[in-house]
Amino acid sequence: MGQTLWNHRVAIAAAVFVGAAGYLLWSEHQAHMLGILPYVLLLACPLMHVFMHGGHGGHGGHDHRQGDDKSN
């Protein structure tokens, strides 16, 4: 029980620390973060296009079955 309570306290302390650090970073650098946002969105489009097409199987991934009903 002592180990679980210790892990719980550490998790709460870490969450408070991350929340406070995030708030301070946001409040101090808000103009920089919002100013770069359009460029991040423009950069995300080609990056998503390049990396998200990996699951399509390339040019040889089409399923051409020999025994389908349409060819008979």
C-alpha positions as CSV (number, residue, x, y, z in Angstrom):
1,M,0.0,0.0,0.0
2,G,2.9,2.4,0.7
3,Q,4.3,1.9,-2.7
4,T,1.0,2.7,-4.4
5,L,0.5,5.8,-2.3
6,W,4.0,7.0,-3.1
7,N,3.4,6.6,-6.9
8,H,0.1,8.4,-6.6
9,R,1.8,11.4,-4.8
10,V,4.6,11.5,-7.4
11,A,2.1,11.5,-10.2
12,I,0.1,14.4,-8.7
13,A,3.3,16.4,-8.1
14,A,4.4,15.7,-11.7
15,A,1.0,16.8,-13.1
16,V,1.1,20.0,-11.1
17,F,4.6,20.8,-12.2
18,V,3.8,20.1,-15.9
19,G,0.7,22.2,-15.6
20,A,2.5,25.1,-14.0
21,A,5.3,24.9,-16.5
22,G,2.9,24.7,-19.4
23,Y,0.9,27.7,-18.2
24,L,4.1,29.8,-17.7
25,L,5.4,28.8,-21.2
26,W,2.1,29.6,-22.8
27,S,1.7,33.0,-21.1
28,E,5.3,34.1,-21.9
29,H,5.5,32.8,-25.4
30,Q,1.9,33.1,-26.7
31,A,2.8,35.6,-29.4
32,H,5.5,33.4,-30.8
33,M,3.4,30.3,-30.7
34,L,0.4,31.9,-32.4
35,G,2.6,33.7,-34.9
36,I,4.1,30.5,-36.2
37,L,0.8,28.6,-36.3
38,P,0.0,29.3,-40.0
39,Y,3.4,28.0,-41.0
40,V,3.0,24.9,-39.0
41,L,-0.3,24.2,-40.7
42,L,1.2,24.8,-44.1
43,L,4.1,22.5,-43.3
44,A,1.8,19.8,-41.9
45,C,-0.1,19.4,-45.3
46,P,2.9,18.1,-47.3
47,L,4.3,16.1,-44.4
48,M,1.0,14.3,-43.9
49,H,0.7,13.7,-47.6
50,V,4.1,12.1,-47.7
51,F,3.9,10.0,-44.5
52,M,0.2,9.1,-44.5
53,H,0.3,7.5,-48.0
54,G,2.4,4.6,-46.6
55,G,-0.6,2.5,-45.8
56,H,-1.9,2.5,-49.4
57,G,0.4,-0.3,-50.5
58,G,2.1,1.5,-53.3
59,H,1.3,1.0,-57.0
60,G,1.2,-2.8,-56.9
61,G,-1.3,-3.0,-54.0
62,H,-4.5,-3.3,-56.1
63,D,-6.5,-6.5,-55.7
64,H,-7.1,-7.9,-59.2
65,R,-8.8,-11.3,-58.6
66,Q,-8.8,-13.8,-61.4
67,G,-12.0,-15.6,-60.4
68,D,-14.5,-12.8,-59.8
69,D,-18.1,-13.0,-61.3
70,K,-17.7,-10.0,-63.6
71,S,-15.1,-11.6,-65.8
72,N,-17.2,-14.8,-66.5
